[in-house]
Amino acid sequence: MPSPLTRRDLIERAARLGAAAGAGALLGAPAAIAQTKPATAPPPASTPPMLKAVSLIGDVDLYGDAHGLRPYLLDGPRPTDAISLWIFWPQLQPTPPEPFTLAGAFRQLSDPAGPAAFPLSVLEEQIARANADGRRVVITVFQSFPEWSHPSTGPFDWTREPGNGGRPYPGQGRRGLGARVHDDPGEDGPWAWFVAWCCARWADTGGEPTPGAGLPGVAVGNPRGAHVDWLAPMNEPNLTWWPQRSEGYPDGTIVSFVAQLMRTAATVAARYRNGTALPQGPALLLPNLADVVDEEDDPERGTPWRTFTTGLLEQLSGWQPETPVGWALHNYTDVKYGPQRDGPGAGRWRTEETIELLRAGGWPDPAVWLTEGGYQFGVRRVDDGRFHVAPRKTADPAAADVFAEQVALLRANWDAMAALPVRMWTQYKVNDADEWFQSSLRGPARQQADGSWRLHDPPYPAYALWPRLGA
């Protein structure tokens, strides 16, 4: 849910598979990779415990020993189980591949001298470290798209960026230009190629490094042998993507477009699952809806989460994904404001109602993965030009301040979600940067003139809560 300006930098790593069938064979989905693991297998006899995850983004929140972040997440009565990291499609592929094919896209993205090389090196160092620590890993694709991926819009007039006071394009609202969705939802289009590359690049090769998926003779893997458990190839399509309504969508709404993308992603990802054997591509977490848009909001803000969920389930009725797909949702509103007070979901958490909608809609696994959330602070920009948390801007007027309220509400939501079929609960960020969207555990870090970071001291009370939460 944060601004596109707040999520930057990450990524690299590669592996060596003795039985790799070559780039051409990979891109054509060889038999060894085309085997799939059904997502509709009978559920386990007992519900697995809810995974505890942290979403990390930006230079101050790299998964490593700098700033004490890694030991903090591994310590305490209940260490963090999973790390969620981010990638930016326009950063990795700023120009269209040549040739404009799946094979061309793979070679371009894995080019050790290409634009993706440095961000991949930063990201894959973190993934490898998390693998070594026994942490599970999610990769989320940020809500931005290369300008070349939507030729129907043509080259942007960047003076129309709303953040700079420009006049937005029809259907853009206050969203950034970069959130204009791509044009092609099909299985042989640029977005599908990117999803396929992610699945191949971060497939589990047993730690064996390769030069990089799509390079000569290489089917899957990366130079560090790093792997991820889940890929979330879309983020908050009901809030951040534009346009929300278009004649180019099957039914005129972005819901139908997202339904197409979910089917495409599952088909593509299934090629890299390889049954239960290695190499093993990641499972999917979709559609990663924002819970902050309600029916009473201005339609320009986005599509309400309930409307989007019911519409999407109708579009996907009867669908049996070819690969494991977890239903993903964000829970900022649930955390800060608790169960709904009125409307059709009165008395229930939004996550709880989503689970009921999944059951009613026949979703194969009616459980929810909370892939991003936390307590969003109210902030204001003050005379020093920086964003500062407003201590008294609480959800409950009786709360002492936002810091005490953050602790109480994080604990309350965790406890409630742990009693439901919720597979993962994710806190967004340990350290905030100087930005309008803040929800971290520790507080905002300040970047110094020499480029170093000064962490918030003393930390917020929630910083001490996190290692104990769920113990």
Secondary structure as UniProt FT lines:
FT   HELIX           4..6
FT   TURN            18..19
FT   HELIX           23..27
FT   HELIX           31..34
FT   TURN            39..40
FT   STRAND          51..55
FT   HELIX           59..61
FT   HELIX           66..68
FT   HELIX           69..74
FT   STRAND          82..87
FT   HELIX           89..92
FT   HELIX           102..110
FT   TURN            112..113
FT   TURN            115..116
FT   HELIX           117..132
FT   TURN            133..134
FT   STRAND          136..141
FT   HELIX           147..149
FT   TURN            151..153
FT   HELIX           158..160
FT   HELIX           162..164
FT   TURN            170..174
FT   HELIX           177..179
FT   TURN            187..188
FT   HELIX           190..201
FT   TURN            206..207
FT   TURN            213..214
FT   TURN            216..217
FT   TURN            223..224
FT   STRAND          230..232
FT   TURN            237..240
FT   TURN            247..248
FT   TURN            250..251
FT   HELIX           254..270
FT   TURN            271..272
FT   TURN            275..276
FT   STRAND          283..289
FT   TURN            295..296
FT   HELIX           299..301
FT   HELIX           305..315
FT   TURN            316..318
FT   STRAND          325..330
FT   HELIX           332..337
FT   TURN            344..347
FT   HELIX           350..360
FT   TURN            361..362
FT   STRAND          368..372
FT   STRAND          379..381
FT   TURN            383..384
FT   STRAND          387..389
FT   TURN            391..392
FT   TURN            397..398
FT   HELIX           402..418
FT   TURN            419..421
FT   STRAND          422..428
FT   STRAND          431..432
FT   STRAND          443..444
FT   STRAND          446..447
FT   TURN            449..450
FT   STRAND          453..454
FT   HELIX           461..465
FT   HELIX           466..468
FT   TURN            469..470
//
